[in-house]
Structure formats: structure tokens, C-alpha cells
Amino acid sequence: MIITRMEDKVLRFKKFFDLNFPKVKTFAWQLLKSEEDAEDIAQDIFVKLWEKPDLWLEREKLDSYLYTVVRNHIYNFLKHKAVEYDYLDVAAEKMRMAELGLPTPDDEFCAHELELFVQMALERMPE
């Protein structure tokens, strides 16, 4: 009987997916203007829904829930992108500084750390 229940779940999810995936992907695309990102986000959402059948299994209409999930997922996606861009900016600045022969914040930190290690070693040495 467990196989039948799993087959039933798969069939019901396929029907749910076929009905809602195009709407979710289109909504994501309208907000992002990127076909690839919209596809990825829609897939992520449906993977999460597959893992939580109680959210979709017994419901017929989920449009408002799905749109809220898409919107929240896109907010998180954009926050993550902002962090990535900030990191790339910092890395690019470090590269420019290194190319110009200027010390980077990492260099200064390492120099300070090395100075502390030397100071600690000197303090431990016998007179």
C-alpha cells in the first residue's frame, strides 16, 4: 500500500506542478527579467513544496501562497546577489591595490598578527 500512496503523491504533485509551475516561473520572470533565474527560483520552490506535501496536497487553490513564496524567495535571492556583488567589489579593490603595490587590509591584518606573534614569542623567551 505504501507504493500506491507514493504513486498517488507523485501523480498529484505532477498535476499540481503542471498547473502551477508556469504561473510561478512567469511571476518570477516579471520581477527579475531573467529567464534563467526565474527557472531556477521556480524549480527551488517546487523542490521545497515536494518535500512538504502538507502545504499543497489537500489544497486546490494556492495562488496567493505561491506568489508570496515566490516574492520572498526573490527577496532572499536579491539579498544574496547583493552580498556576492559586494564581495566581488572588495576582491577587485584588493587586486587593484596589490597591482599598485599598496598594502591591502588583509596585508595590514597579517602584519599586525605577525607582530603580535613575535611580541608573544619575545615575552616567553628567557632573559
C-alpha positions in Angstrom: 0.0 0.0 0.0 2.9 2.4 0.6 3.8 2.2 -3.1 0.3 3.2 -4.0 0.4 6.1 -1.6 3.7 7.3 -3.1 2.4 6.8 -6.6 -0.7 8.8 -5.7 1.5 11.6 -4.2 3.7 11.7 -7.4 0.6 11.9 -9.6 -1.0 14.6 -7.5 2.3 16.6 -7.4 2.7 16.3 -11.2 -0.8 17.7 -11.6 -0.1 20.4 -9.1 3.3 21.2 -10.8 1.9 21.2 -14.3 -0.9 23.6 -13.2 1.3 26.0 -11.2 4.9 25.9 -12.5 4.2 28.2 -15.5 2.5 30.8 -13.2 5.3 30.7 -10.7 8.0 31.0 -13.4 6.2 33.8 -15.2 5.7 35.8 -11.9 9.4 35.3 -11.1 10.4 36.4 -14.6 8.3 39.5 -14.3 10.1 40.5 -11.2 13.6 39.5 -12.3 13.6 39.9 -16.1 15.9 36.8 -16.3 14.6 33.6 -17.8 17.4 31.5 -16.2 16.9 33.0 -12.7 13.1 32.7 -12.9 13.5 29.0 -13.9 15.9 28.3 -11.0 13.7 30.0 -8.5 10.6 28.2 -9.7 12.4 24.9 -9.5 13.7 25.6 -6.0 10.2 26.5 -4.8 8.7 23.2 -6.2 11.5 21.1 -4.7 10.7 22.7 -1.3 7.0 22.0 -1.9 7.6 18.4 -2.8 9.4 18.0 0.5 6.4 19.5 2.4 3.3 17.8 0.9 1.1 19.1 3.7 1.4 22.5 2.2 -0.1 21.5 -1.2 -1.6 18.0 -1.0 -5.0 18.8 0.4 -5.5 22.2 -1.2 -6.9 23.2 -4.5 -6.1 26.9 -4.7 -2.7 28.1 -3.6 -2.2 31.1 -5.8 -1.7 33.7 -3.1 0.5 31.4 -1.1 2.7 30.6 -4.2 3.0 34.3 -5.1 4.1 35.1 -1.5 6.6 32.3 -1.6 8.0 33.5 -4.9 8.2 37.1 -3.7 10.1 36.0 -0.5 12.4 33.7 -2.4 13.2 36.5 -4.8 13.9 38.9 -2.0 16.4 36.4 -0.5 17.9 35.8 -3.9 18.5 39.5 -4.5 20.0 39.9 -1.0 22.4 37.1 -1.8 23.3 38.7 -5.1 24.0 42.0 -3.3 26.4 40.2 -1.0 28.1 38.5 -3.9 28.5 41.8 -5.7 29.9 43.5 -2.6 32.4 40.6 -2.2 33.4 41.0 -5.9 33.9 44.7 -5.4 36.1 44.1 -2.3 38.1 41.4 -4.2 38.6 43.7 -7.2 39.7 46.6 -4.9 42.2 44.2 -3.3 43.5 43.2 -6.7 43.9 46.8 -7.8 45.8 47.6 -4.6 48.1 44.6 -5.0 48.8 45.6 -8.6 49.8 49.1 -7.5 52.0 47.6 -4.7 49.8 49.1 -2.0 49.1 47.1 1.2 45.7 45.6 1.3 43.6 45.4 4.5 44.5 41.7 4.6 48.2 42.6 4.4 47.8 45.0 7.3 45.9 42.4 9.3 48.6 39.8 8.7 51.4 42.2 9.6 49.6 43.1 12.8 49.0 39.4 13.6 52.7 38.6 12.9 53.8 41.5 15.1 51.6 40.1 17.9 53.1 36.6 17.5 56.7 38.0 17.5 55.8 40.0 20.7 54.4 36.9 22.4 57.5 34.8 21.4 59.8 37.5 22.8 57.9 37.7 26.1 58.2 33.9 26.5 62.0 33.9 25.9 64.2 33.8 28.9 66.2 36.9 29.8 
